[in-house]
Amino acid sequence: MPSRIIVFDVNETLLDVDALEPHFARVFGSGSVCREWFATVLLYSEVATLAGPYADFSAIAGAALDMTAASRGIELKSEDRNAILAAMRSLPAHPDVHDGLRLLRDSGCRTVALTNSAPAVVQQQLSRAGLEGAFERVFSVDEVRRFKPAPEPYRFVASELGVETSALRMVAAHAWDIVGAMRAGCAAAFVARPGKVLYPLAPAPDIVGPDLRAVAEQIVARD
C-alpha cells in the first residue's frame, strides 16, 4: 500500500476547464480565449500572494474576465459574465479521473485535495463532477490566504494531517504547482495533459504520465 498521502490539484488536473470554451466562443468569438483568461486568473492569484491584496479565486476569476474583455474592447454583459463564472462551478471531470481515483482507492491510498478555489466553490465543483466523497479531506488556500505555489498551502496540508511535507505527493497538471510542492518538500506527480509541460529550470518529478490513470499506476508501483 502506498505510504505517501496523495494530494490532488482540482482545476485542470481533475476538472476540464476547456468545457468553458463554448461560453468564450459565444462572448469573445473564439473558444481559445478561455485559456488566455485562465492563465490571467493564475497570474493574478500569484500577484495577490506576492504583492496583495488577497482576494478569493472566484473574485480574481471575475476580475480577469473583466480584463480579458477590456483588452479586446468588448463590453461584457453582466449575464455573460455571470454565466461564465457560474459554469466554473459545474466543470466536468476529465474522462480518466474516476478510473485513476478508483485505482488509488482500491490500492489503499489516502487521497486529499488542495485547490486555489474557495471552500464553498470546490465543494460544488466536486459534487457536480461526481467526485463528492472521493477525498478524505478537501483543503483550500483560503485557509492560509496564500495561493499555490507559495509554500504555505502545502505546509498547511501537512500540518493538518499531522505529517511532514515529505509524506505528501502532489498530483497536478501545472508545472508551477509541481515546482511549488517540491520546493516545499513534497514529492510530486505531473499529469501531462495536452499543452501542459514541465518547467525545464526546476527538478523534474519522479512520476509523469499522460493522464490520471497512468499516474495512478506509477504511484501504486512506487509509493
Beta strands, then each sheet from edge to edge (+ up, - down):
strand 1: 5-8
strand 2: 111-115
strand 3: 138-140
strand 4: 168-172
strand 5: 187-191
strand 6: 207-209
sheet 1: 3+ 2+ 1+ 4+ 5+ 6+
end
